[in-house]
């Protein structure tokens, strides 16, 4: 399978490297020092699932050098997606499938607006990985997992083929007949923990042990569940309890990528996570007071970080 990775950071770098090691033809879209390191020394993966040095690596910042592929893994951070979308068309052929592996529930529609709805799958990924240095990815935690499905529902041959490719690469993968509900289920975890963690500026083990802060986290999750259901997601009745068990099982010192970005005064996924809950609630006139406050409290720093990076609000 010919694969292009659009966004070769922690998530894209990890999954792209595993697919390449399994024998697939993978091209990494990158830029700057990361691109130079990939070209000169390959991709080094330090992982709890086993280290990997992938060399040589096909890496470029020019998608036209890659051309149409079978699959595009779109693995940018959510705030980077608008700038990455113009790179997508040269990678598209008649049978190309675009697979978003971003946080949030809005990426499928954003990619479909460029690629066409028939070319896009719904996708969700679970992993903690980041670029620790140019050309070097560190997978520090969480069993890598992907769930794929047709955005309108159902499992097709292309979904099954991609799930098989991920499994052959050693990644836990599954097909879902209702992937949009999967995306909302993930948002129930990632948006509240990211927003409360960013506001409190402490790791999850500290946050979860303070009764008042834990109550804030639970309230944000409950709001997100209500918004998800109002938007048609079919969620497990035990989702809240299961999510809290997952939170309680996270290792000491765990922080979300959004929290780390906020604390480092970098642009973050605030809009795609907490902001998405607020916007989805407003669209149906459903109150989200806890998420409203979290979003408003984090928005000034987010705008300052985006301004410093030359990004629009």
C-alpha positions in Angstrom: 0.0 0.0 0.0 1.2 3.5 -0.9 0.8 5.8 2.2 1.4 9.5 2.7 1.6 10.8 6.2 0.4 14.4 6.3 1.7 15.6 9.7 4.8 13.6 10.7 4.9 14.4 14.3 4.3 12.1 17.2 1.1 10.4 16.0 1.8 10.4 12.2 5.5 9.6 12.8 4.6 6.6 15.0 1.9 5.0 12.8 3.8 5.8 9.6 6.9 4.2 10.9 5.1 1.0 11.9 3.4 0.8 8.5 6.7 1.3 6.7 8.4 -1.3 8.9 5.6 -3.7 7.9 6.5 -3.3 4.2 4.3 -0.5 3.0 5.6 2.4 0.9 5.3 5.4 3.1 6.2 9.0 2.4 6.4 11.5 5.2 5.3 15.1 4.7 7.4 17.3 7.0 9.2 20.6 7.2 12.1 22.4 8.7 14.6 20.7 11.0 12.4 17.6 11.3 12.4 17.2 7.5 16.2 17.6 7.3 16.8 15.0 10.1 14.4 12.5 8.4 16.3 12.9 5.1 19.8 12.7 6.6 19.4 10.1 9.4 16.0 8.5 9.0 13.3 8.2 11.6 14.2 7.0 15.1 11.3 5.7 17.2 11.7 5.2 20.9 8.7 3.2 22.1 7.4 1.2 24.9 6.3 -1.2 22.1 9.9 -1.6 20.8 12.4 0.8 19.3 12.8 1.3 15.6 15.3 3.1 13.3 13.7 3.5 9.9 16.3 4.4 7.3 16.3 5.5 4.6 13.1 7.5 4.8 11.2 9.1 2.0 10.4 12.6 3.3 9.5 15.8 1.6 7.6 19.1 2.0 6.3 18.9 -1.6 3.3 16.6 -1.9 3.5 16.8 -5.7 6.8 14.8 -5.4 4.8 12.0 -3.8 1.8 12.1 -6.1 -1.5 10.1 -5.7 -1.4 7.4 -3.0 -3.7 4.7 -1.7 -4.1 6.3 1.7 -3.3 9.6 3.3 -2.9 9.6 7.1 -3.8 13.1 8.2 -2.1 13.4 11.6 -1.5 17.1 12.2 -2.6 18.7 15.4 -6.1 20.0 15.0 -5.0 23.7 14.9 -2.6 22.9 12.1 -5.2 21.3 9.8 -6.3 24.4 7.9 -2.7 25.1 6.8 -2.2 21.4 5.9 -5.3 21.0 3.8 -3.8 22.8 0.7 -1.2 20.0 0.6 -3.8 17.3 0.2 -4.9 17.6 -3.5 -1.6 16.4 -5.1 -1.9 13.2 -3.0 -5.4 12.3 -4.2 -6.2 9.8 -6.9 -9.5 8.2 -7.9 -9.2 5.6 -5.2 -7.3 7.5 -2.5 -8.7 7.3 1.1 -8.0 10.1 3.6 -7.9 9.0 7.2 -7.9 11.7 9.9 -6.2 10.7 13.1 -6.8 14.0 14.9 -8.5 14.9 18.1 -12.0 16.3 18.0 -15.1 15.6 15.9 -14.8 18.2 13.1 -11.8 16.9 11.1 -13.8 14.6 8.8 -16.0 17.4 7.5 -13.0 19.8 7.1 -11.1 17.2 5.1 -14.1 16.2 3.0 -14.6 19.8 2.0 -11.2 19.5 0.2 -11.0 15.9 -0.8 -14.6 15.1 -1.3 -16.8 13.2 1.1 -16.4 9.9 -0.7 -12.6 9.9 -0.1 -12.7 10.4 3.7 -13.0 7.8 6.5 -13.7 8.6 10.2 -10.7 7.7 12.3 -9.7 7.9 15.9 -6.3 7.2 17.5 -5.1 6.6 21.0 -1.4 7.1 21.7 0.9 9.3 23.7 3.8 10.2 21.4 5.7 13.4 20.5 8.7 14.6 18.6 11.5 14.7 21.2 14.0 16.0 18.7 14.1 16.4 14.9 13.8 13.0 13.3 13.1 11.4 16.7 9.7 10.2 18.0 9.1 9.2 21.6 6.1 6.9 22.3 5.8 7.3 26.0 2.5 5.7 26.9 -0.9 4.2 26.0 -1.3 1.1 23.8 -1.4 2.4 20.3 -4.9 1.9 18.9 -6.9 3.1 15.9 -10.6 2.8 15.1 -11.8 3.4 11.5 -15.2 3.5 9.9 -17.3 5.1 7.2 -18.5 8.6 8.3 -22.0 7.8 7.4 -22.0 4.5 9.2 -21.0 1.0 8.3 -17.9 -1.0 7.5 -16.7 -1.3 3.9 -13.9 -3.2 2.1 -11.6 -0.2 2.3 -12.1 0.1 6.1 -11.4 -3.6 6.5 -8.2 -3.3 4.3 -6.8 -0.5 6.3 -7.6 -2.2 9.6 -5.8 -5.2 8.4 -2.8 -3.1 7.4 -2.6 -1.5 10.8 -2.9 -4.9 12.5 -0.1 -6.4 10.4 2.0 -3.4 11.5 1.5 -4.4 15.1 -1.2 -1.7 15.9 -4.4 -2.6 17.7 -7.0 -1.6 15.1 -10.7 -2.2 14.7 -13.5 -1.3 12.4 -16.6 0.6 13.7 -20.0 0.8 12.1 -20.6 4.0 14.0 -17.3 5.8 14.0 -18.8 9.3 14.7 -20.0 8.0 18.1 -16.5 6.7 18.7 -15.1 10.2 18.0 -17.6 11.7 20.5 -16.7 9.0 23.1 -13.1 10.0 22.8 -13.9 13.7 23.1 -15.7 12.9 26.4 -12.3 12.0 27.7 -9.8 14.2 25.9 -11.7 17.6 26.0 -12.4 17.7 29.8 -9.1 16.3 30.9 -7.2 18.7 28.6 -9.2 21.8 29.5 -9.2 21.1 33.3 -5.6 20.1 33.2 -4.6 23.2 31.3 -6.5 25.4 33.7 -5.2 23.7 36.9 -1.7 23.3 35.4 -1.0 20.0 37.3 -0.7 16.4 36.1 -3.8 14.1 36.1 -2.8 12.3 39.4 -2.8 15.6 41.3 -6.0 16.8 39.6 -8.0 13.7 40.2 -7.3 13.6 44.0 -8.7 17.1 44.7 -12.4 16.7 45.3 -13.4 20.1 43.9 -11.3 19.7 40.8 -12.4 16.2 40.2 -16.0 17.4 40.4 -15.2 20.0 37.8 -13.8 17.3 35.6 -16.9 15.1 36.0 -19.2 18.0 35.3 -17.3 18.9 32.0 -17.6 15.2 31.0 -21.3 15.1 31.7 -21.9 18.2 29.6 -19.9 16.7 26.7 -21.9 13.5 26.9 -25.2 15.5 26.8 -24.0 17.4 23.7 -22.8 14.2 22.0 -26.2 12.5 22.5 -28.0 15.6 21.3 -25.9 15.5 18.1 -27.0 11.9 17.5 -24.1 9.9 19.1 -25.0 6.6 20.5 -22.9 6.4 23.7 -22.5 3.5 26.1 -24.6 4.3 29.3 -21.5 3.4 31.3 -19.2 5.7 29.4 -18.8 8.3 32.2 -17.8 5.6 34.7 -15.5 3.9 32.3 -13.8 7.2 31.4 -13.2 8.0 35.1 -11.8 4.5 35.6 -9.4 5.2 32.7 -8.5 8.6 34.2 -7.8 6.9 37.6 -5.5 4.4 36.0 -3.3 6.9 34.2 0.3 7.0 35.5 1.4 9.8 37.8 2.7 12.8 35.9 0.4 12.3 32.9 -0.6 15.4 31.0 -2.4 15.9 27.7 -0.8 17.3 24.6 -3.1 20.3 24.7 -2.2 20.9 28.4 1.5 20.7 27.5 1.0 23.2 24.7 -0.9 25.6 26.8 1.7 25.5 29.6 4.5 26.1 27.1 2.5 29.0 25.6 2.2 27.3 22.2 -0.9 27.2 20.0 -3.1 24.3 21.2 -6.1 22.2 20.4 -8.4 24.3 22.6 -10.8 25.1 19.7 -11.0 21.5 18.5 -11.6 20.1 22.0 -13.3 22.4 24.5 -14.3 24.8 21.8 -16.0 22.1 19.8 -18.2 21.2 22.8 -19.2 24.8 23.3 -20.0 25.3 19.6 -21.9 22.0 19.4 -23.9 23.0 22.4 -24.8 26.4 21.1 -25.8 24.9 17.7 -28.6 23.1 19.6 -29.2 25.7 22.3 -27.9 23.3 24.8 -26.2 25.0 27.8 -22.6 24.0 28.5 -21.7 26.3 31.5 -18.7 24.4 32.7 -17.1 24.1 29.3 -18.0 27.8 28.6 -16.0 28.9 31.6 -13.0 26.6 30.8 -13.0 27.8 27.2 -13.3 31.5 28.2 -10.5 31.1 30.8 -8.1 29.5 28.3 -9.0 31.6 25.3 -6.9 34.7 26.0 -3.6 32.8 26.3 -4.6 30.7 23.2 -5.1 33.9 21.2 -1.8 35.3 22.4 0.0 32.1 21.4 -1.6 32.0 18.0 -0.7 35.7 17.4 2.9 35.0 18.4 2.9 32.2 15.8 1.4 34.3 13.1 -1.8 32.4 13.1 -5.3 33.8 12.7 -7.6 33.8 15.8 
